[in-house]
Structures are given as C-alpha cells and as structure tokens.
Amino acid sequence: MKKLIILFTIVMLGAVAGFGVSAKGKKKDVAAFTTTHVDFGTVKASGGQVKLEFPFTNPTSQPIGVVGVTNGGCGCTMPFYSREPIMPGKSSSITVKFDPKSFKGEVSRAFKVTFDPGNRTYVLHFSGIVLPE
C-alpha cells in the first residue's frame, strides 16, 4: 500500500509539472514580457499607423512558440510575430500596428497572445489619445 501511495504521488507531481502548473496551482510563465501595456501618447487620426512593441524573453528551459495573437476586436489592430521557436533565454516581440483613422479621443485596446507549450495566454494592452482632424 505504501508503494502505491508513493507511485500515485510521483504520477501526480509529474502531471502537475507537465502541464506547466506550479505546486501552488499557478501557471508558470512561459514568456517574460518587458511590459504588458504601451501608451502611444497623442496622435492625429490622419497620422497613419502607430507601431507598438511588446518585447519578451523565454525564461524556460525549452523552446516556446507563439501559437496565436488576437487582433483586439477590430480591423484597426494588426499583430505581427515570429512563427519560429524562441529558444531558452532568447528574446522576441509581438508587434502591433494600430490604425487610428476611425477613432477620436481616448483609445484603449487589449489583445491576447497564446504560447505553447501549455497554451499559456497573456493579455496585452495599449492606449492613447487620437486627435480628430
């Protein structure tokens, strides 16, 4: 019976580690973002696209990959990212181009970035002010 309990404990610890969850139940980070919010300041609606960067590093001991980035809920936001694996300790970034032409006043958008392994999702934000013409 003691061997069965030990075996069960080992299997459960392995399952928890394998799914990227710490012993405290919190998901482990697979990407360390420098910032999760970018304020683009004040721009004119006719000023063209605003380019925003969200740099991150792979803090894990295995390669990670971006498997998806949402567009923030409208056609005004276009995400760009590398489809290549990011090796341990290496950096990359999520680039977002925002077109302010349909906006005026304060703007705040959020989008999601999902990484593998573990389907770990991060929510990134950007905001600013758009001046009408």
Helices and strands as residue ranges (DSSP letters): H 2-18, E 32-33, E 37-44, E 50-57, E 65-69, E 77-80, E 91-98, G 100-102, E 105-116, E 120-131
